[in-house]
Amino acid sequence: MDLKNIEQRWEEHEAKPFPVGHRTKVVAGQNLTLLHSETAGYILSYLQTNGSLGSRQRIALEGCLSTLKTVKEELEGEGKQYFQELSSLAQEVFDSAHDQPTF
């Protein structure tokens, strides 16, 4: 998937409201708002660096993906759909990110 497509998907996801009742919800020990924010940060970093992530960012994003997988299994309806899309986007970013250059 190319950067432009991921950027478009992110803009569509970002325009959606956070699922009602999920802002303070904790699932599998994870606060959904914090999980969303952390994952979004890596997606935005990827977009702002023309498709690159540092090795620590990749490791952290991989952790987010694992947590999202667990969380999605516990959600239903709008919340499940919202976090499935976030997970799908994060996976695309993880799969297509290249290493940030070192200086």
Secondary structure, DSSP 8 states (H G I E B T S, - for coil): --HHHHHHHHHHHHHS---TT-TT-EETTEEHHHHHHHHHHHHHHHHHTTSEE-HHHHHHHHHHHHHHHHHHHH--HHHHHHHHHHHHHHHHHHHH-EE----
